[in-house]
Amino acid sequence: MWSTLINLRLMSVVSIVVTGFAIPAAIDAADTKKNEPIKVYAQTIEIDDRTGTALYRGDVSLTDGVLSIKADKIEATFVEGEIETFHAYGRPITVDNRPEEIEQKMHATADRLKYYVKSRKLDLFGNVTFLQGESKLRCPEIHYDLDARRFLAKGNDAQGRCFISIQPKHRSNDDREEN
């Protein structure tokens, strides 16, 4: 059944919301912010129940509540039937996140990404661009906590320093101080 490597070649994009088997059930039971299942669409799906891995290839789209990741390839790892991480690869990978309580959505692009499902943290690597509203951050490496809305940007010897452009909110005439 699912104990051997399965390679499903599909002509169209498929939705992975399957229950009753170890790996797909872990996706359905994942603890998301809105208790929704994690949904993955791909052209090719390989699942290895023994090693606790899944590989999604070809126009891959992953949705976890308000988080959306698009990549060429995403690898999933499972520990004791629970989904632990997603590793995404592509040029570029795109990430969108817009919690209901935030006015402006977050959009990012990178060459590689690691998403920690339980802690809702993202590690983005290689040519990272992070946008929120009109503000922009470019850096070789960014670590982002989705729930705390906090990030750490790091430069490195090979790609240099980080760059940030912060767009101030526009003031109306009533907000300006009078002299």
trRosetta pair geometry for C-beta under 8 A, 3 or more apart (Angstrom, degrees):
i j d omega theta_ij theta_ji phi_ij phi_ji
1 21 7.6 -153 144 -114 115 117
2 6 6.6 -56 -132 -20 61 133
2 21 4.9 107 -28 -158 160 130
2 22 6.7 -174 103 29 142 93
2 23 7.1 -159 172 20 138 104
2 47 6.3 -37 -160 110 99 124
2 49 4.5 96 128 -46 94 136
3 49 5.2 -77 -107 62 40 130
3 50 6.3 64 -165 -48 71 96
4 48 7.9 -45 168 -126 26 69
4 49 8.0 2 7 27 19 102
5 46 6.1 1 -173 -170 94 101
5 47 7.4 169 -146 78 49 41
5 48 5.0 -14 -96 -90 79 92
6 45 7.5 -3 105 110 97 85
6 46 6.4 171 80 -144 53 51
6 47 5.2 -3 47 48 105 87
7 44 6.9 -10 -168 -169 81 102
7 45 7.8 163 -148 82 37 47
7 46 5.1 -5 -98 -97 69 93
8 14 7.6 -45 124 30 131 161
8 44 6.8 162 79 -153 60 51
8 45 4.7 -3 49 56 110 93
8 46 7.6 -171 17 -74 70 45
9 43 7.7 5 -153 151 58 79
9 44 5.9 -10 -106 -108 59 90
10 13 7.5 104 109 -114 127 9
10 14 4.9 -22 143 -30 178 121
10 42 8.0 108 42 100 122 63
10 43 6.0 -151 66 -164 85 47
10 44 7.1 -174 23 -83 79 41
10 45 7.5 29 -5 5 117 97
12 43 8.0 -117 152 -116 11 74
13 41 4.6 26 177 177 111 113
13 42 7.0 122 -142 42 74 8
13 43 6.7 -55 -94 -74 58 62
13 59 6.6 -85 -91 104 110 120
13 61 7.6 18 -157 24 136 115
14 41 6.4 169 71 -142 37 66
14 42 6.8 -34 50 57 85 57
14 45 7.1 -78 67 -20 129 130
15 39 6.0 -28 -154 -162 94 106
15 40 7.7 132 -153 72 46 43
15 41 5.8 -26 -89 -89 56 85
16 24 6.2 -132 175 -125 95 101
16 27 6.3 12 123 95 108 167
16 39 6.8 151 58 -157 70 52
16 40 4.5 -9 36 61 124 92
16 41 7.4 -162 0 -75 84 36
16 42 7.7 12 -28 18 119 98
16 45 6.6 146 -81 -115 126 150
16 56 7.8 -102 -19 -97 147 127
17 24 7.7 126 -166 -176 15 107
17 27 7.4 -124 -110 108 50 117
17 28 6.1 99 -157 -91 70 101
17 37 5.4 100 -126 103 103 155
17 39 6.1 -24 -61 -110 104 86
18 21 6.4 -1 125 32 114 110
18 24 3.7 -13 72 161 98 156
18 25 7.5 -72 105 -55 69 57
18 27 8.0 55 45 55 71 120
18 28 7.3 -131 69 -40 35 125
19 24 6.7 -130 -79 116 26 103
19 25 5.2 75 -143 -102 61 83
19 28 5.3 -45 -84 29 91 168
20 24 7.7 -1 51 78 60 115
20 25 6.5 171 20 -68 20 115
21 24 5.1 51 68 35 101 103
21 25 5.9 177 69 -18 42 99
21 49 7.4 -93 175 -97 102 125
22 25 6.2 -73 -148 36 12 109
22 26 6.8 13 159 -23 56 106
22 49 5.4 101 51 -142 130 102
22 78 7.5 130 144 131 98 159
22 81 5.3 -105 -161 -114 87 92
23 26 5.8 -53 -154 26 32 113
23 27 7.2 32 151 -18 63 98
23 47 5.2 -173 64 -157 156 121
23 49 6.1 -126 -21 -101 110 70
23 52 7.3 165 -91 -143 101 49
23 54 5.5 139 177 -56 141 121
23 76 7.6 119 -166 100 111 128
23 78 5.8 -139 -117 -26 80 158
23 81 7.8 -129 -79 -137 37 59
24 27 5.5 -48 -157 29 43 113
24 28 6.6 38 150 -15 70 104
24 47 7.6 -33 -42 -115 87 157
25 28 5.5 -55 -149 40 38 111
25 29 5.9 21 157 -8 71 114
25 81 7.1 -19 84 -171 106 106
26 29 5.9 -63 -136 48 29 100
26 30 6.6 59 156 -59 61 83
26 78 5.4 105 74 -129 172 125
26 81 5.1 -171 -76 167 114 60
26 82 5.5 177 -145 -120 115 21
26 83 4.8 144 141 -37 110 80
27 30 6.0 -26 -159 -18 31 115
27 37 6.2 58 134 -175 79 98
27 38 4.9 -106 -166 65 83 100
27 39 8.0 112 161 -82 120 27
27 40 7.0 -81 -146 0 149 111
27 76 7.8 -17 -80 -163 106 164
27 83 6.0 76 -86 -52 54 139
28 37 4.5 -28 -130 -120 53 124
28 38 7.8 -116 -72 36 24 69
29 37 7.8 10 -27 -112 24 86
29 82 7.8 -87 93 -114 110 70
30 37 6.8 99 38 -146 94 51
30 38 4.9 18 40 -14 148 112
30 64 7.3 -66 113 -132 141 108
30 82 7.7 118 -103 -161 70 73
30 83 5.2 -26 -91 38 117 125
30 117 5.9 -76 -154 175 126 136
31 35 7.5 -29 -147 -102 52 63
31 117 8.0 118 54 145 73 99
31 118 6.8 47 56 -120 113 70
32 35 6.1 -178 63 -73 82 13
32 36 5.2 -58 75 52 144 68
32 37 7.5 175 -2 -109 135 5
32 38 6.5 159 -64 -61 126 77
32 64 5.3 -159 -119 -176 120 82
32 65 4.5 175 168 -42 118 107
33 64 7.9 94 9 143 91 85
33 65 4.4 59 45 -122 100 170
33 66 7.0 -38 59 13 140 95
33 99 7.6 -86 154 -114 166 102
33 120 7.3 62 -55 -95 103 149
33 147 7.8 173 -95 -92 118 99
34 65 4.7 137 16 -123 100 104
34 66 7.6 98 -14 -25 124 84
36 64 7.7 157 82 -163 99 41
36 65 5.6 144 42 -85 116 63
38 62 6.8 -3 179 -170 99 94
38 63 7.0 171 -158 85 54 51
38 64 4.8 -10 -113 -95 92 87
38 83 6.9 -67 28 49 152 170
38 117 7.3 -54 -66 -131 150 126
39 62 7.2 162 86 -153 53 46
39 63 4.7 -2 55 54 99 100
40 45 7.9 117 114 -107 120 116
40 56 5.4 -112 169 -90 128 161
40 60 6.9 -17 -167 -163 92 94
40 61 7.3 159 -153 84 45 51
40 62 5.1 -7 -103 -104 79 79
40 63 8.0 -165 -71 23 40 65
40 74 7.0 -135 -140 76 123 140
40 76 7.9 -85 -69 -44 160 137
41 59 7.7 -46 118 118 96 86
41 60 6.9 160 84 -151 59 44
41 61 4.5 1 51 54 106 98
41 62 7.9 -157 24 -69 66 40
42 45 5.5 125 74 -67 124 83
42 56 3.8 -154 -58 -171 158 95
42 57 6.1 85 -176 49 123 29
42 58 5.8 103 -176 63 77 79
42 59 7.0 154 -137 77 48 63
42 60 4.6 3 -98 -104 96 81
42 61 7.7 -170 -65 25 59 60
42 74 7.5 -130 -81 37 131 102
43 57 6.5 -62 62 101 88 66
43 58 3.0 -55 37 103 119 138
43 59 5.8 74 -27 39 107 96
44 55 7.8 -16 115 114 95 90
44 56 7.3 152 84 -159 59 40
44 57 4.4 -15 62 62 109 97
44 58 5.3 89 8 10 89 122
45 54 7.0 -15 -168 -173 86 102
45 55 7.4 154 -157 83 40 56
45 56 5.7 -5 -106 -106 73 71
45 57 7.9 -168 -71 24 33 70
46 54 6.8 163 87 -159 55 53
46 55 4.3 -1 56 54 104 102
46 57 7.8 25 1 0 101 107
47 53 7.7 179 -150 98 45 52
47 54 4.8 -8 -107 -111 74 90
47 55 7.9 -157 -69 25 39 64
48 51 4.5 13 115 36 123 103
48 52 7.5 -36 95 19 82 20
48 53 5.1 12 52 59 105 87
48 54 7.4 -167 24 -79 64 45
49 52 7.5 25 -172 -74 30 43
52 77 6.2 50 125 -167 97 63
52 78 4.0 -131 -171 67 95 86
52 79 6.5 76 173 -77 155 36
53 75 6.6 -18 -166 -173 104 96
53 76 6.7 149 -159 81 52 61
53 77 5.8 -19 -103 -104 75 61
53 78 7.2 -154 -69 16 30 86
54 75 7.2 159 83 -159 51 50
54 76 4.2 0 54 52 99 111
54 78 7.5 59 -8 -21 98 111
55 73 7.1 -14 -170 -168 88 100
55 74 7.7 163 -155 87 44 48
55 75 5.4 -14 -105 -108 73 76
55 76 7.7 -150 -67 22 32 74
56 60 4.7 109 124 -121 110 127
56 62 7.8 131 70 -66 158 102
56 73 7.0 157 86 -157 58 50
56 74 4.6 -4 58 59 108 92
56 75 7.7 -166 24 -77 71 31
56 76 7.4 51 -8 -14 104 104
57 60 6.7 -56 -122 -51 13 116
57 72 7.2 3 -151 150 69 66
57 73 4.9 -4 -108 -110 77 87
58 72 7.4 10 -83 -169 22 60
58 73 8.0 42 -19 -83 41 68
59 72 7.8 -3 -56 -124 30 46
60 70 6.9 156 89 -154 61 49
60 71 5.1 -23 69 68 111 75
60 72 6.8 44 17 129 103 10
60 73 6.4 106 -4 -111 142 16
60 74 4.8 -167 146 0 155 106
60 88 7.5 -157 92 -131 131 99
61 68 7.1 -17 -168 -167 89 93
61 69 7.4 158 -155 85 43 52
61 70 5.2 -9 -104 -104 73 81
62 68 7.2 156 84 -156 56 45
62 69 4.4 -6 57 58 105 99
62 70 7.7 -168 23 -73 69 37
62 71 7.8 1 3 17 107 102
62 74 6.0 116 -39 -104 130 175
62 86 6.4 106 -154 -161 175 165
62 88 7.6 -125 14 -83 134 126
62 115 8.0 -171 106 36 148 160
63 67 7.0 153 -156 86 47 58
63 68 5.3 -9 -103 -104 77 75
63 69 7.9 -166 -71 24 37 67
64 67 4.6 -10 64 62 89 110
64 115 7.8 164 9 161 148 144
64 117 7.1 -148 -128 -132 156 87
66 97 5.9 80 120 -156 93 63
66 98 5.5 -121 178 66 118 55
66 99 5.4 152 72 -85 161 46
66 100 7.3 -143 -76 -32 150 68
67 95 7.3 -21 -165 -166 87 90
67 96 7.5 158 -154 86 42 53
67 97 4.9 -4 -104 -100 71 94
67 115 7.9 140 151 -143 145 139
67 120 7.8 -169 -38 -148 151 96
67 146 6.6 -35 -79 -129 128 153
68 94 7.9 -9 113 113 93 91
68 95 7.1 156 84 -155 57 44
68 96 4.5 -3 56 57 106 96
68 97 7.4 -171 23 -70 67 51
69 74 7.2 104 113 -95 124 136
69 86 7.1 146 67 114 161 143
69 88 5.7 -132 166 -66 129 160
69 93 6.7 -8 -168 178 91 106
69 94 7.3 164 -152 86 44 53
69 95 5.4 -6 -103 -104 75 77
69 113 6.7 -152 -144 93 129 155
69 115 6.7 -105 -52 -42 156 148
70 90 7.7 -72 124 62 65 164
70 93 6.8 166 83 -162 54 58
70 94 4.7 3 51 53 103 97
70 95 8.0 -158 23 -69 67 39
71 74 5.3 114 64 -58 130 89
71 88 3.9 -158 -56 -170 163 107
71 89 6.1 100 179 58 125 35
71 90 4.1 -171 -157 -8 70 130
71 93 4.5 -3 -96 -118 96 94
71 94 7.9 -166 -64 27 60 58
71 113 7.2 -132 -78 33 137 118
72 89 6.0 -59 61 101 98 75
72 90 3.7 149 0 -100 90 97
72 91 7.5 2 -17 15 131 61
72 93 8.0 -96 7 -83 73 77
73 88 7.2 158 88 -153 52 51
73 89 4.7 -8 63 57 99 102
73 90 6.7 162 22 -58 65 86
74 86 5.4 -9 -173 -172 110 106
74 87 6.9 156 -157 78 55 46
74 88 4.8 -17 -102 -99 85 77
74 89 7.6 -177 -79 19 40 68
75 86 7.1 152 77 -158 45 53
75 87 4.5 -8 56 56 98 101
75 89 8.0 35 -5 -5 96 106
76 83 6.2 -45 -172 -140 116 102
76 85 7.3 173 -148 91 50 49
76 86 5.4 -21 -97 -102 73 74
76 87 8.0 -164 -72 21 28 70
77 83 7.8 114 82 -158 45 58
77 84 5.0 -45 96 59 92 110
77 85 5.1 13 42 52 106 88
77 87 7.7 49 -15 -10 103 101
78 81 6.3 3 169 -129 120 12
78 82 6.4 155 -160 72 79 32
78 83 5.6 -47 -102 -98 81 45
78 84 6.3 160 -117 1 23 91
79 82 5.8 -29 69 61 70 88
79 84 4.9 58 2 -51 104 131
82 118 7.8 32 156 -61 124 118
83 86 7.8 9 176 -50 115 86
83 117 5.1 42 111 12 102 168
84 116 7.4 -36 165 -142 63 67
84 117 6.5 -175 178 27 12 109
84 118 7.3 -28 -133 -7 51 107
85 114 6.0 -14 -169 -170 122 90
85 115 6.4 149 -159 76 65 53
85 116 5.7 -29 -101 -100 87 53
85 117 6.7 -149 -88 -9 31 88
86 113 7.8 2 107 108 90 98
86 114 7.3 162 83 -155 51 44
86 115 4.4 -2 54 52 99 107
86 117 7.1 88 -11 -56 93 97
87 112 7.4 -15 -173 -170 85 96
87 113 7.2 161 -157 85 42 56
87 114 5.4 -12 -104 -103 72 75
87 115 8.0 -160 -71 21 29 71
88 93 4.9 106 125 -128 121 142
88 112 6.9 157 85 -159 61 47
88 113 4.2 0 52 55 105 104
88 114 7.8 -165 20 -73 72 31
88 115 7.2 42 -10 -9 109 106
89 93 7.1 -119 -171 -62 6 118
89 111 7.5 -1 -148 157 62 64
89 112 5.7 -7 -104 -109 68 78
90 93 4.7 119 55 -70 102 70
90 111 7.5 -160 77 -157 40 43
91 111 5.8 5 -97 -123 77 79
92 109 4.0 32 145 -176 151 107
92 110 6.2 119 -164 51 101 20
92 111 6.5 -76 -124 -78 70 45
92 127 6.9 -115 -103 101 113 120
93 109 6.6 153 73 -156 52 56
93 110 5.2 -25 54 66 104 74
93 111 6.9 81 3 175 98 6
93 112 7.0 92 -5 -109 138 11
93 113 5.0 -131 110 -11 161 121
93 124 7.8 -153 75 -134 122 96
94 107 7.2 -19 -168 -167 94 87
94 108 7.3 155 -156 84 48 50
94 109 5.4 -22 -99 -98 66 79
95 106 7.6 -22 117 118 95 96
95 107 7.1 155 84 -157 60 41
95 108 4.4 -7 57 58 108 96
95 109 7.5 -172 18 -76 77 33
95 110 7.5 11 -5 12 115 103
95 113 6.7 145 -57 -116 126 156
95 122 6.7 83 -150 -144 163 159
95 124 7.3 -110 4 -87 145 127
96 105 6.2 8 -168 164 90 128
96 106 7.1 156 -154 86 42 61
96 107 5.3 -5 -103 -105 77 75
97 105 6.6 165 83 -166 42 83
97 106 4.6 -6 59 57 95 107
97 146 6.1 -127 -154 -135 158 108
98 102 6.4 -137 -158 74 59 109
98 104 8.0 -108 -122 138 96 27
98 105 3.5 -43 -82 -107 109 100
98 106 7.1 -177 -71 21 59 65
99 102 4.9 78 64 5 87 107
99 146 8.0 135 -46 169 118 91
102 105 7.2 117 105 -89 116 39
102 106 7.9 -6 127 -24 157 90
102 149 7.5 155 -89 -98 135 142
103 133 7.8 26 102 -76 98 114
104 132 5.4 104 114 177 120 76
104 133 3.9 -35 -146 -61 164 86
105 132 7.4 -145 101 -131 33 68
106 130 7.2 -19 -167 -169 97 86
106 131 7.2 150 -159 82 49 54
106 132 5.1 -21 -103 -91 70 96
106 144 7.9 155 168 -174 154 151
107 130 7.9 156 86 -158 47 41
107 131 4.7 -14 65 63 92 105
107 132 7.6 167 23 -77 66 48
108 122 7.8 140 58 129 155 152
108 124 6.0 -93 153 -90 139 164
108 128 6.6 -10 -172 -165 108 87
108 129 6.5 170 -151 88 58 54
108 130 4.7 -6 -105 -106 101 66
108 131 7.0 -179 -78 21 50 69
108 142 7.3 -128 -143 71 142 144
108 144 7.6 -152 -42 -12 160 158
109 127 7.3 -41 116 121 94 94
109 128 7.2 170 86 -145 53 42
109 129 4.9 10 48 49 94 99
110 113 5.6 117 74 -64 129 90
110 124 3.9 -155 -61 -170 160 101
110 125 6.1 93 178 53 125 34
110 126 5.8 104 -177 67 80 73
110 127 6.4 153 -139 79 47 69
110 128 4.5 3 -98 -99 99 77
110 129 7.7 -166 -65 24 61 58
110 142 7.7 -132 -82 37 133 102
111 125 6.3 -66 63 101 91 71
111 126 3.1 -43 33 99 124 133
111 127 5.4 85 -32 37 101 101
112 124 7.4 152 86 -158 55 46
112 125 4.4 -16 66 63 102 104
112 126 5.6 73 14 21 87 121
113 122 6.3 -28 -163 -164 103 98
113 123 6.9 151 -159 81 51 57
113 124 5.3 -12 -106 -105 83 68
113 125 7.3 -171 -76 21 37 76
114 122 7.3 150 79 -158 52 48
114 123 4.4 2 52 53 99 107
115 121 7.6 167 -152 86 47 45
115 122 5.5 -14 -103 -104 72 75
116 119 4.6 -2 118 50 123 101
116 120 7.1 -71 88 -7 79 10
116 121 4.6 8 45 54 116 89
116 122 7.7 -146 20 -69 76 32
116 123 7.9 62 -18 -9 98 96
117 120 7.3 7 -178 -73 26 53
119 145 7.8 -68 150 -131 95 88
120 145 7.2 72 102 -167 82 61
120 146 4.3 -92 154 50 103 118
120 147 5.2 85 85 -25 136 101
121 143 7.0 3 178 -177 109 86
121 144 6.8 165 -160 86 63 48
121 145 5.3 -27 -107 -104 89 61
121 146 6.8 -148 -89 0 33 84
122 142 7.9 11 108 107 98 90
122 143 7.3 170 90 -155 56 43
122 144 4.6 -7 60 59 101 99
122 146 6.7 81 -10 -48 101 98
123 141 7.6 -13 -173 -166 84 91
123 142 7.7 169 -154 90 43 49
123 143 5.3 -10 -107 -108 74 77
123 144 7.9 -178 -78 22 30 69
124 128 4.6 110 124 -115 117 126
124 130 7.6 151 58 -70 156 104
124 141 7.0 162 88 -152 62 44
124 142 4.7 -1 56 58 108 91
124 143 7.8 -165 23 -76 69 33
124 144 7.0 24 -3 1 108 111
125 128 6.9 -52 -121 -51 6 114
125 140 7.2 5 -156 158 60 69
125 141 5.4 3 -110 -108 68 82
126 140 6.7 6 -90 -161 28 69
126 141 8.0 38 -25 -76 40 67
127 140 7.6 8 -43 -119 29 52
128 137 7.9 -17 121 113 98 88
128 138 6.8 156 90 -153 62 48
128 139 5.3 -26 70 69 112 68
128 140 6.6 79 16 167 101 9
128 141 6.6 124 0 -90 142 13
128 142 4.9 -170 148 3 157 109
128 153 7.9 -160 92 -133 134 95
129 136 6.8 -23 -167 -164 92 98
129 137 7.4 151 -159 82 44 53
129 138 5.2 -12 -104 -101 72 82
130 136 7.3 141 78 -161 55 48
130 137 4.2 -15 60 63 106 103
130 138 7.6 -172 21 -74 73 35
130 139 7.6 -10 3 23 113 100
130 142 5.7 131 -47 -112 137 176
130 144 7.5 164 -124 -71 138 137
130 151 7.1 121 -171 -162 168 174
130 153 7.7 -127 17 -89 142 119
131 135 7.1 154 -154 85 54 55
131 136 5.4 -13 -102 -105 78 73
131 137 7.8 -164 -70 26 37 69
132 135 5.4 -13 66 63 78 103
133 167 6.4 -134 117 62 108 122
134 167 3.6 -8 94 21 108 166
135 164 7.4 5 -180 -175 98 87
135 165 6.3 -174 -151 96 57 64
135 166 4.9 8 -124 -126 116 48
135 167 5.0 -136 -66 18 68 84
136 163 8.0 -3 114 113 93 93
136 164 7.1 176 93 -150 52 47
136 165 4.7 13 52 49 91 103
137 142 7.1 102 117 -95 125 140
137 151 7.7 145 85 98 167 149
137 153 6.0 -125 172 -82 128 152
137 162 6.8 -3 -172 179 90 111
137 163 7.2 165 -153 89 45 55
137 164 4.7 -5 -106 -106 80 85
137 165 7.8 -158 -69 27 44 61
138 162 6.8 170 89 -160 52 63
138 163 4.7 2 55 56 97 100
138 164 7.8 -169 24 -74 60 44
139 142 5.5 109 70 -58 122 93
139 153 4.2 170 -30 -169 173 109
139 154 6.7 113 166 56 127 34
139 155 6.3 -103 -151 -76 91 62
139 162 3.7 -4 -99 -116 107 100
139 163 7.2 -171 -65 27 69 57
140 154 6.9 -65 70 97 91 70
140 155 5.9 90 20 -140 110 43
140 156 5.0 -84 79 15 157 103
140 158 7.4 116 -120 74 155 90
140 159 4.0 131 -79 72 127 141
140 160 7.5 139 -32 55 118 53
140 162 7.7 -108 14 -81 69 78
141 153 7.1 143 88 -160 58 51
141 154 4.4 -23 75 63 111 97
141 155 7.8 -173 32 -80 90 12
141 156 6.7 69 -3 -31 119 113
142 151 5.6 -5 -173 -174 100 123
142 152 7.2 159 -155 81 53 47
142 153 5.0 -16 -103 -103 84 74
142 154 7.5 -179 -80 20 37 70
143 151 6.4 157 82 -156 50 67
143 152 4.6 -3 54 54 103 96
143 154 7.7 36 -5 -6 98 108
144 150 7.6 166 -151 86 53 41
144 151 4.4 -16 -101 -101 75 100
145 148 4.1 10 111 42 129 106
145 149 7.1 -65 89 -5 81 15
145 150 4.8 7 45 55 114 85
145 151 7.2 -160 18 -75 69 50
146 149 7.3 10 -178 -73 26 53
153 162 4.6 95 137 -123 124 159
153 164 7.6 159 37 -61 165 112
154 162 7.3 144 100 -49 5 124
155 159 6.8 -143 -161 89 73 83
155 160 5.6 -63 -163 127 121 37
155 161 4.4 -43 -93 -120 157 32
155 162 5.1 -129 -57 -29 94 75
156 159 5.6 49 58 37 91 87
156 160 7.6 3 63 19 49 19
171 175 4.1 -128 -163 81 99 130
171 176 5.9 111 134 -59 135 79
172 175 5.1 101 53 0 69 102
172 176 8.0 -128 96 -13 43 85
173 176 6.1 -49 -159 18 40 114
